[in-house]
Amino acid sequence: CRCSRTQRRGELHRASRASRASRPTHEAPTPKPTLEEVCLWGQSFDKLMCCPAGRNSFRQFLRTEFSEENMLFWLACDEFRREANKSTVEERARAIYEDYISILSPKEVSLDSRVREAINRNMQEPTLHTFDDAQLQIYTLMQRDSYPRYMNSPVYKNLFNALTEQPPESSGGD
């Protein structure tokens, strides 16, 4: 979880790069976070999103707020952007569109009309960047709206307390 720049697009791409480096294509079981990691999550949303355990904990919280689709969309876009097979891009773009952009989707994410219209235009010939603005908008929404509530939630506080109440693993001498 080492991230430095603070520009909005930089945050999105850093969290995306950290996400790529720290998880396989299909999200594997996340190891238990350390106290140091959990403390870092309190410093910034970017640091939370850089850590697989942070994303997992935040996703659990979003589920309680009935807004898990925001994280699912962000993860789908992150994975989509890495698609190397050109022939698969259109198929995967359509799946993301149907799952998260379509007004008929039960998992529709909240996007402004400008971004939604741009995606609709780009769906004629989707590229790996078709959802970049939408992904950034959802990232910003989670950062501004859900993250502050997460930091004050029982999900975060219970995790933090459980880690601070654990005895040290081996303290070398008494």
Order of alpha helices (4+ residues) and beta strands (2+ residues): alpha-alpha-alpha-alpha-alpha-alpha-alpha-alpha-alpha-alpha
